[in-house]
């Protein structure tokens, strides 16, 4: 009976065995120490999604370099319930924030990963001489301007095609 206590663990595979005074060797025992939770990311058609927003079907990928991923869960927008995630594409998109997390075999939990679904189109408010103008209205005014309203992913580009122009 001899006990050995280990402290200050390092992640990785440990091997344990003992040898007695005349050379008999015990069975070998292995233990993988894993203190880090899995990491995750989102893909769309197998390409990483680098933005926090999407409007296309997506999937969550979880990896763990220690003990391995045991399972993952997700929470749909406006929900408080975690559902089992089997790695499938999320096809039926609900607007709002999806949350994902995963657990490794040792019980470590990943950070919560968020992706926001934005299916709402930007809205344009067109003005002529500071009066809101309806679409397809004929006007004669000194100034024309418009506001772009976007509460989701933000505006990437704004386009204006002038009369007698192809661009």
C-alpha positions as CSV (number, residue, x, y, z in Angstrom):
1,X,0.0,0.0,0.0
2,X,1.6,3.1,-1.3
3,X,-0.5,6.1,-2.4
4,X,0.7,8.8,-4.8
5,X,-1.2,12.1,-5.1
6,X,-0.9,14.2,-8.3
7,X,-1.6,17.9,-8.3
8,X,-1.2,20.6,-11.0
9,X,-2.6,18.4,-13.8
10,X,-1.7,18.9,-17.4
11,X,-4.2,18.0,-20.1
12,X,-3.3,14.7,-21.9
13,X,-3.0,11.0,-21.5
14,X,-1.6,9.6,-18.2
15,X,-0.2,6.1,-17.9
16,X,0.0,4.4,-14.5
17,X,1.8,1.2,-13.5
18,X,3.9,-0.2,-10.7
19,X,6.9,-2.5,-10.5
20,X,7.7,-4.5,-7.4
21,X,11.2,-5.2,-6.0
22,X,11.7,-8.4,-8.0
23,X,10.5,-7.0,-11.4
24,X,6.8,-7.9,-11.5
25,X,4.9,-5.2,-13.4
26,X,1.2,-4.4,-12.8
27,X,-1.3,-3.9,-15.5
28,X,-1.1,-0.5,-17.1
29,X,-3.9,2.0,-16.4
30,X,-4.6,5.0,-18.6
31,X,-6.4,8.2,-17.8
32,X,-7.0,11.1,-20.1
33,X,-7.2,14.4,-18.2
34,X,-9.3,17.0,-19.9
35,X,-9.9,20.4,-18.3
36,X,-11.0,22.3,-21.4
37,X,-14.5,22.4,-22.9
38,X,-15.2,21.9,-26.6
39,X,-15.1,24.7,-29.1
40,X,-17.6,25.4,-31.8
41,X,-18.4,27.3,-35.0
42,X,-21.1,27.6,-37.6
43,X,-21.0,26.6,-41.2
44,X,-23.2,27.2,-44.2
45,X,-22.7,24.7,-47.1
46,X,-19.5,23.6,-45.4
47,X,-18.0,27.1,-45.3
48,X,-17.4,28.8,-42.0
49,X,-19.9,31.6,-41.1
50,X,-17.7,34.5,-40.0
51,X,-20.6,37.0,-39.3
52,X,-22.9,36.8,-36.4
53,X,-25.9,36.8,-38.7
54,X,-27.3,34.5,-41.3
55,X,-30.4,34.1,-43.4
56,X,-29.5,30.6,-44.8
57,X,-29.7,27.1,-43.4
58,X,-26.7,26.5,-41.1
59,X,-25.1,23.9,-38.9
60,X,-23.1,23.9,-35.7
61,X,-19.8,22.1,-35.6
62,X,-18.3,21.2,-32.2
63,X,-14.8,19.8,-31.7
64,X,-12.9,18.7,-28.6
65,X,-9.2,17.8,-28.7
66,X,-9.3,16.2,-25.2
67,X,-11.8,13.5,-24.3
68,X,-14.1,14.2,-27.4
69,X,-17.5,15.7,-27.8
70,X,-20.2,13.7,-26.1
71,X,-23.2,15.8,-27.2
72,X,-24.5,19.2,-28.1
73,X,-27.6,21.2,-27.4
74,X,-29.3,24.3,-28.9
75,X,-32.0,26.7,-27.9
76,X,-34.2,28.3,-30.5
77,X,-35.1,32.0,-30.5
78,X,-37.6,33.1,-27.8
79,X,-37.2,29.7,-26.0
80,X,-35.9,28.8,-22.6
81,X,-35.5,25.0,-23.4
82,X,-32.3,23.3,-24.5
83,X,-32.8,20.7,-27.2
84,X,-30.5,17.9,-28.2
85,X,-28.6,18.8,-31.3
86,X,-27.6,15.9,-33.6
87,X,-25.5,17.9,-36.1
88,X,-28.3,18.4,-38.6
89,X,-28.7,21.5,-40.8
90,X,-31.1,24.0,-39.2
91,X,-33.4,24.5,-42.2
92,X,-36.6,26.0,-40.8
93,X,-35.2,29.3,-39.7
94,X,-36.9,31.3,-37.0
95,X,-35.9,35.0,-36.8
96,X,-33.9,35.7,-33.7
97,X,-30.9,34.3,-31.8
98,X,-30.0,30.6,-31.7
99,X,-27.8,29.4,-28.9
100,X,-25.5,26.3,-29.0
101,X,-23.4,24.6,-26.4
102,X,-21.6,21.2,-26.3
103,X,-20.3,18.9,-23.6
104,X,-17.2,16.7,-23.7
105,X,-17.0,13.2,-22.3
106,X,-15.3,14.5,-19.1
107,X,-18.3,16.8,-18.5
108,X,-16.7,20.1,-19.5
109,X,-19.1,22.5,-21.1
110,X,-18.2,24.8,-24.0
111,X,-18.9,28.5,-24.2
112,X,-22.4,29.3,-25.5
113,X,-22.2,30.1,-29.2
114,X,-24.7,32.5,-30.7
115,X,-25.9,33.0,-34.3
116,X,-28.7,35.4,-35.3
117,X,-31.1,34.8,-38.1
118,X,-32.2,37.9,-39.9
119,X,-34.8,37.4,-42.6
120,X,-36.2,41.0,-42.5
121,X,-35.4,43.1,-45.6
122,X,-34.0,46.6,-45.1
123,X,-36.7,49.3,-45.4
124,X,-36.3,52.4,-47.5
125,X,-38.1,55.7,-46.6
126,X,-38.0,58.0,-49.6
127,X,-38.4,61.8,-49.1
128,X,-38.9,64.7,-51.5
129,X,-38.7,68.2,-49.9
130,X,-38.9,66.6,-46.5
131,X,-42.2,64.9,-47.2
132,X,-42.5,61.1,-47.2
133,X,-43.1,59.8,-50.7
134,X,-44.9,56.6,-51.6
135,X,-43.3,54.1,-54.0
136,X,-43.8,54.8,-57.7
137,X,-44.9,58.4,-57.2
138,X,-44.2,61.2,-59.7
139,X,-42.6,64.2,-58.0
140,X,-41.2,67.6,-58.8
141,X,-39.1,68.8,-55.9
142,X,-35.8,70.5,-55.0
143,X,-34.3,67.6,-53.0
144,X,-34.7,63.9,-52.8
145,X,-33.2,61.7,-50.1
146,X,-33.9,58.4,-48.4
147,X,-33.3,56.7,-45.1
148,X,-32.5,53.0,-44.9
149,X,-33.8,51.3,-41.8
150,X,-32.2,48.0,-40.8
151,X,-32.4,46.6,-37.3
152,X,-30.8,43.2,-37.9
153,X,-27.5,42.5,-39.6
154,X,-26.8,46.1,-40.7
155,X,-26.4,47.7,-44.1
156,X,-23.7,46.4,-46.4
157,X,-24.4,48.4,-49.6
158,X,-26.8,51.1,-50.8
159,X,-27.5,51.4,-54.6
160,X,-29.0,54.2,-56.6
161,X,-29.5,53.8,-60.4
162,X,-29.8,57.2,-62.1
163,X,-32.0,57.8,-65.2
164,X,-30.4,56.8,-68.5
165,X,-27.7,54.7,-66.7
166,X,-27.0,51.0,-66.8
167,X,-25.1,51.0,-63.5
